[in-house]
Every structure is written in structure tokens, then in C-alpha cells.
Amino acid sequence: MKVSVIIPFYNAFSFLEKSVSSALNQDETGELILIDDHSTDNSLDLVKKLQQKDDRIIILQNNSNISGAAISRNVGVHHASHEYIAFLDADDYYLPERFTSDVLLFLNNPDIDAVVNSVQIKLQKGERQFILNSFYRHNELLGFSRSFSPIKINDYIAGFNLHLNGLTIRKSIFQKTGGFDVHLKQGEDRDFYLRLFSEAKVISADIKIAKAIYFIHTENSIQKINEAVYYRRMAAKKHFFQKIPIKSAWSFKVKKWKSFLEYDFLWLFKKDLPYKKWIKILLLPVFIYRLFSKNDPLFDINRTIPPTSHK
């Protein structure tokens, strides 16, 4: 089994060598596709030097006027020559034997489309960190709740955390889902998962064994609150109107409605602000108007900022 590993990068000079090395150290890595997303540092020069040492490295550039990890990953998958695809963020890295269990699972379950592995969080500072509206814990595992188990769309909606670094997927099903939404510079992974679990047969690996590291540091794009809130609100709005093949469609809509409310004014009214619930009630007509309007107000669009890291 050979895998095409996809790494989009934007100004990731400090992290890329470790990331690239971790992917090339896997026996199953048939090719490593690196996509430069308009970097302005020395990242591109670095990967060109690394390419001279390993001919499995393929370097592409995102020449579109749309930037972001979503479109860069789509470009990478389009050029992939192997049946299996895996993703890795430029500032993260794989652990040894990243694909060992995937090989066996695909071999023993020829009808499955994707395998989900656990990913371990590494915090640059401290043992616990609150970012956006979630707590991240050092060494915490992100993954499914049961090992070697089928994962359905309702399982995902119920709330398990999945990181792209732990996903191995057939190229054919990735193309069938339509890939990543290029208009989402953040939250594009969760948007993709909704389509993946709606259309694909997915199984979990051993949830106790981490296969990759998700490194949380000061340059992650999730740390850019304005951008993070804007694109997550955009995704919540998209999913509110989207038809999802689940048992309780209305509960899903309510969940996305609440998510839209939270992200709509999270940038202004912090999570611990007293009387936040009453503020939301008073502004309910505004929220409803914004949810059903075709476009976000210009001030929302203008306050977004370019991504600093594809996380």
C-alpha cells in the first residue's frame, strides 16, 4: 500500500523540515506532495533543498488568487498518483508506523473508504490552554470513542474530535465528496467531515495509539480569533441550510443555529461575559436577519485577516 501525503504550507520554515522528515520516514509514503500557498519566507527554498535528497518529494504552488489550506490540499490531491491519501499540517508531524494499522484495515476491509487514527495534542506552553471556545490539554488524544469500529454521520455529529493528520482516505471518495470548500480558510476540515461521513464507509483504528502530533503554538491560525470566528460562523450558516442525511435533521439545525449565534458575536462578547445569554435574546432579530441574509455585512468580511498557519 502506497500513500500520497499532502502538506500545504504557508510561511512554515521553522516547522517544515520535521514535518517532511516524519512523512518520508514512513515506508508507505509513495510520494510527498508539498503545496506552497503564497509563502513570503524561505519555506519554498527549504523544501527545494529537501527535494534534492528524496525524489518522492513533489513541489506544487497554489497559483490561484484564493489562498488557504483548503484549496492547496485540493490541488495536492488532484496531482496525487496513489490510491490512498493522507494529510499533514506543515507544523505538525507523524509518529512512527503512522500507516501500519491502516494497511491491515484496508486489506481486511476492502469495502471501506477511510480510516481514522487518533492524534495527540502537544501544547507549546502549559498543560491546558483555552483557545476560541474550547480547552486543549497537553497529550490529549483526538479520535473516536471505540477502536476498530464503523463511524457513521450521527457519531460524528454527536461530538467526537477528529484531526486531519489521523485520516487516511481513498482518493476516489475524496473526489466524490467534492474535496474541501475553498471559501473556508478555517473550519474547512469539519465541513469536509460532514460530507465524508455522509457518503463514505469509515472505520476507526486503535484509539489508544496516537499516529500523529497536533502542535499548538502561538502562530496557529486558530489563535487569530477574528478570522477563526468569521469562517466558523460562515460554516455554521452553510450547514444550517444544508441537507444532512441524519435521523434528527431538526436537532442538527438547532445545533448549527446555536453555533452561528455563538460565533456571530463571540469576537465581541467573550464566553465569560456576564449576561451574555440576555444580550443574545435582545439581539435575536439581528441574528435572524444575519442568518438568512445572502451575504455577511462588509465589516465582517473586512475584519478577516490572512492566515498565518494552516491549522
N, C-alpha and C positions, 0 to 999 in steps of 0.2 A: 504494500500500500504506500503510495507516494502522495504527499500533500503539498499544495501550493499555499505558502504562508504569505499573508498580505499585511504589510506595515505602512500606513500613511505617516508622513512626518512633516512637522512644521516647526522650525527652529528648535530642534531637539538634540543639538550637538552633544550636550552633556550626558545624554542617556542612550544614544543610538548604538554605540559600539557594544554595550552589554546586551541590549535587546537583540541586535543582529546575531551576535555570538550565540545567544541562547537558542535561537531558532535554527541556526546552522548546525548546532551540536546534536540535533535530533536526527536519527537515522532515516526517519520517514520524510524529512523535508526534501522534496524533489526540486523545489525552486523557492526562492525568497524574493517576492516582488515588493520593492520599495517605491512608494509614490511620493514625490516631492510636491507639497501643497503650498507653493509660493514662499518657500523659506527665504529669509534675508540674512541668516547667519551662515556658518560654514558647514551646515549639515550635508548639503549636496556634495561638497568636496570630500567629506569624510566617507560617505557611502561609496563614492567612486574609488577611493583608495581601498576600501574593504572589498570591492568588487574584483580588484586585481588579484586578491588572494583566494577567491572562491567563485568559480564560474556559475554557481547556482543563483547568484545574485543578479536580479534584473531591475534596472532603474527606469522608472517612468516619471513623467511630470504631469501634474494637473494643469493643463493649458486653458481651462475654462475660466470665465470671469466669476464663476461660483466657486468659493473656497469651502473647505471643511472636510472632516474625516469621511463623511457620508459619500460624497462624490468621488473622493480619492479611493475609497475601498471599492466602489463600483467599477472604477477604471481598472483597478488591480484584478478583480475577479474576471472582468471581460478579457483580460490578457492571460489569464491562468490556463495552463496546459494540462493540469491534472484533474482527476475526477473529484478529489476531496480538497476542501478549502478550510483554512483556519486563519484567524485574525490575531494580531498582536499590536497593542499600542506602543508607540515609539519609546515611551518612558517606562514601560513595563518589561517583564521578561518571563520566559518559560522556565519551568523546573525540569530536572532530568526525567526522561521517559514520559514526556508530555503526551505522546500518541500511542503508547504501548497498549493501554486498555481499549483505545478507540479501534485499533486494528482487530482485536478479538471480537469486539462488539459488532462491528460491521461485518466481519466474517461469519459470525454465528447468527446474525440477524440481517440477512440480505435485503429485507424489505424496509429497513429503517433509513431515514433521510439525514439524521443528525444525532450527535452525541453531545451531552452536556457534562462538563467536568467542573469540579469545584476550583475556585480561585481564592487565593489568600491575600488579605489586605496587609500592606505594610505602611505604617504611618511614619513620615519623616520626623515628626515631633510628637511626643507624648504617647499615651496608651489609649486615649479616647479623644475624638475630635468631632465637634458639631459643625457640619457644613450644609448650607442651604436649609433643609428642614429634616435632616437625618443625622444620626450618630454613626460614626465609623470607629471601629475598635481594632487596635493593633492585633494582627494574627487571626482576626475573624475570618471564617470561611464563607464565601458566597457560593451558593449552589442549591440543588434541590434537596428535599427533605428525606428522600428514600433512594437507596442505591439500586442500580440496575432495574429501574422501573420506568414504564412509559410515562411521558409527560404530556398532558392534554392542555388545551387552551384554558380550561377552568382552573387547572393547577397553577398556571402562570398568573392569571388574574387574581387568584387567591392571595398572591403576595410574595412568592419566593424570589430572591435576588439572583440574577444571572449576569455574569460578565462575559463579554465577547471573547476575552482571552481563553475561556474554557470551552468554546464552541467549535466543533468540527462538523462540517456540513457538506453535503454533495453539491457540486456546482449547479446541477440541473434544478434542484429545489430552490436554491438561492435565486436563480434566474426566474423561476416560476413565481416566486413571491414578489418580484419586481425590484429586489435589492433595497438599498437604503434611500430614504426620502432626502434628496439633495437640498431641500429647503430647510431642513432641520440641522443646524450646526451643533446642537446639543439635544439629547433625548432621542436621537435617531436610532439608537440601539433598541430602546423599549418599543418604539414604533415598529421596527422590523420584527421584534419578537411576536407581536400580536398577529402579524401575517404568517410568520413561521409556524407558530403553534396551531394556527387555524387550518393550515394546509399540509403540514408535514407530520411524519411519524418520527417522534423524538424519544430518545431513551437516555437515562442518566447513567453515569459511570459510578465508581465508588466515591461516595460523597465525603468520605473521611480523608481522602488523599487529594491534596491540592496539586494542580498541574501547572499553575502559573501564578505570578505575583502581580497584584494591582497596587502600584506605588502611588500613594497620596502625598503630594508635596505642594509647595506654595505656588507653583506655576500651573497646576491643573486648571483646565477651563471651568470646572465646576466651582472653583474658588471665585470666579468672576460672576458675582451674584446677578447683576443686571442682565447679562447675556443668558445665564442659566435659567432665570425666571422667564425671560421673554420666550425662549424656544420651548420650554416645558409647558408654558401656557398655550403656545401655538399647537403643540402636540395634543394637549388635553382637549382643545377646541376641535381639532380634526377628529379625534376619537369619539367625541360626544355625538357627532353626526354620522359616524362610520358604522356600518352593519357588521357586527361580530357574531360568529356562529357559536353562541353560548346559551346555556339553559335560561339564565335570567338576564335578558338584554336590558331591562329597566334598571336593575341594580348596577349594571356596568355604567349606564348613562349617569346615574346618580353619583357614582364614584368619580367619573370624569368631570361632572359638574362641580363637585367639591374640590377636585384638583384644580380646575380652572379658577375657582374662587380664591383658593389658597395662593396660586401663583400670580393671579392678577394684581394683587396688591401686597404680595409678600415683600417686594423690594422697598415698599414704603412703610407698611405696618409689620414690624418684626413679629416672630412667632410668640414671643413672651410679652407682647404689648397688652396691658390691661384693657378689658372691654373690647377686644378685637372682634368677638362674635357680634356684639351690638353694632359695631361700626359696619360690619358686613351686612347686617339686616337693614340698616339705614340706607346703604348704598346698593341694595338689591336691584332696584330699577336700572341703575347704571350697569351692573354686572350683566343683567339680562340683555340689555341693548348691545353690550360689547360682545357677548357670546354669539348673538345672532347676526351681528354686523358682518359684512363680507370681508372687510379689511380692518386691521388694527389701526388706531389713530397714529398719525405721523410721529407724535412724540414718542410712542412706544418703539417704532422702528428706528428712529434716530438715536435712541439711547443704547442700542446694541453696539457691541464692540467686537473687533476681530478676535478670533480665538487665539489663545497663546499655547494651547497644548490639546491634542486630540484625546480627550478623556470623557 
